[in-house]
Every structure is written in C-alpha cells, then in structure tokens.
Amino acid sequence: MQIKYKSKKLERICNDFGDAKKRYSEEMAVKIQQRIQELSAADSIIILLQFSIGGCHSLKGNRKGQYAMDLVQPFRLLFEKVDEQTIRIISIQDYH
C-alpha cells in the first residue's frame, strides 16, 4: 500500500529511525519501522485485519473509520483508509 502522512513531522518520525528514537525510545523506533514496513508490504487493510498483522484492529465510537496497530504499550500507530491502495497515518498515541 501507499502511505501518506498527516504531517511532515509525523512522516519524519515514521521514516527516520534517529528521529523516532530521539522522540520516543530505541524499542519504539524499531516497532515504528516494523509497522511502516508491514503497511507498505500489505495488499490491503483487509489482509492486515484478517491476519491481525501488528495487532491491527478497527476502532469504534468517535474513531470509527480509523485503524490502529500495536507499538510499545500503551502506544498505537493510528491510520485511516484514503482509497483501496492508500492509507494516511494520522498519529502515534495512547488513545486509551
């Protein structure tokens, strides 16, 4: 899938290991890189959900239409579907 980002800052964190490590931790930076690779390699969100890749799950309530993947507890990588082949990463956060 093609990946877009909500902001340039978020794009840097997701694509630059050093930036992610500085902002979070080395463990978190590794997980972020892993999730970005999984998203890039996936054919669709349905595959991610069906096989629970990275703990991918759809959200409910005021986050309906968004999806999350597990990072280092309690953080999640949140994204939304733009079209069949494109997603947009919207945040890295603890939404619980």
C-alpha positions as a printed NumPy array, in Angstrom:
array([[  0.   ,   0.   ,   0.   ],
       [  0.968,   3.591,  -0.48 ],
       [  1.417,   5.589,   2.732],
       [  0.622,   9.26 ,   3.261],
       [  1.104,  11.215,   6.466],
       [ -0.925,  13.797,   8.359],
       [  2.16 ,  15.982,   8.83 ],
       [  5.802,  16.28 ,   7.825],
       [  6.82 ,  15.811,  11.466],
       [  4.935,  12.513,  11.644],
       [  6.477,  11.422,   8.334],
       [  9.98 ,  12.099,   9.707],
       [  9.264,  10.113,  12.862],
       [  7.93 ,   7.178,  10.843],
       [ 10.753,   7.143,   8.289],
       [ 13.805,   8.296,  10.249],
       [ 14.975,   5.866,  12.918],
       [ 17.043,   8.575,  14.633],
       [ 14.082,  10.942,  14.853],
       [ 11.836,   8.219,  16.283],
       [ 14.499,   7.15 ,  18.771],
       [ 15.027,  10.738,  19.921],
       [ 11.287,  11.357,  20.335],
       [ 10.412,   8.009,  21.967],
       [ 12.974,   5.235,  22.573],
       [ 15.028,   2.742,  20.594],
       [ 12.452,  -0.011,  21.195],
       [  9.658,   2.26 ,  19.973],
       [ 11.684,   3.333,  16.912],
       [ 12.176,  -0.328,  15.958],
       [  8.416,  -1.003,  16.282],
       [  7.501,   2.069,  14.232],
       [  9.86 ,   0.982,  11.436],
       [  8.427,  -2.548,  11.566],
       [  4.83 ,  -1.309,  11.305],
       [  5.659,   1.   ,   8.375],
       [  7.246,  -1.952,   6.545],
       [  4.192,  -4.124,   7.256],
       [  1.846,  -1.421,   5.961],
       [  3.939,  -0.91 ,   2.824],
       [  4.031,  -4.637,   2.087],
       [  0.324,  -5.277,   2.655],
       [ -2.037,  -5.503,  -0.306],
       [ -4.984,  -4.134,   1.67 ],
       [ -6.289,  -3.26 ,   5.104],
       [ -8.45 ,  -6.39 ,   4.935],
       [ -5.298,  -8.557,   4.925],
       [ -3.925,  -6.666,   7.948],
       [ -7.191,  -7.194,   9.834],
       [ -7.739, -10.802,   8.756],
       [ -4.304, -11.944,   9.927],
       [ -4.045,  -9.402,  12.785],
       [ -0.695,  -8.218,  11.429],
       [  0.887,  -5.976,  14.028],
       [ -2.244,  -6.293,  16.132],
       [ -4.161,  -4.317,  13.508],
       [ -7.741,  -3.583,  14.505],
       [-10.521,  -1.189,  13.548],
       [-11.613,   1.455,  16.018],
       [-15.098,   2.36 ,  17.214],
       [-17.019,   5.353,  18.505],
       [-15.57 ,   8.741,  17.609],
       [-12.664,   6.935,  15.904],
       [-14.889,   4.932,  13.551],
       [-13.176,   4.583,  10.163],
       [ -9.736,   4.568,  11.757],
       [ -7.421,   1.637,  12.392],
       [ -4.626,   1.013,  14.885],
       [ -1.535,  -1.166,  15.087],
       [  0.294,  -2.017,  18.295],
       [  3.588,  -0.334,  19.115],
       [  5.235,  -0.383,  22.544],
       [  2.465,  -0.466,  25.163],
       [  0.391,   1.679,  25.515],
       [  1.129,   3.408,  22.173],
       [ -0.589,   2.709,  18.854],
       [  0.007,   3.763,  15.259],
       [ -3.298,   5.206,  14.001],
       [ -4.232,   5.377,  10.334],
       [ -7.202,   5.732,   8.024],
       [ -8.068,   4.472,   4.572],
       [ -7.777,   7.034,   1.766],
       [ -8.628,   4.623,  -1.06 ],
       [ -8.129,   0.942,  -1.871],
       [ -4.341,   1.268,  -2.187],
       [ -3.579,   4.251,   0.064],
       [ -3.639,   4.876,   3.795],
       [ -2.859,   8.01 ,   5.795],
       [ -1.061,   7.747,   9.107],
       [ -2.692,  10.208,  11.462],
       [ -0.872,   9.79 ,  14.787],
       [  1.191,   7.807,  17.251],
       [ -0.556,   7.928,  20.608],
       [ -2.066,   6.247,  23.622],
       [ -5.79 ,   6.696,  22.963],
       [ -6.954,   4.565,  25.885]])
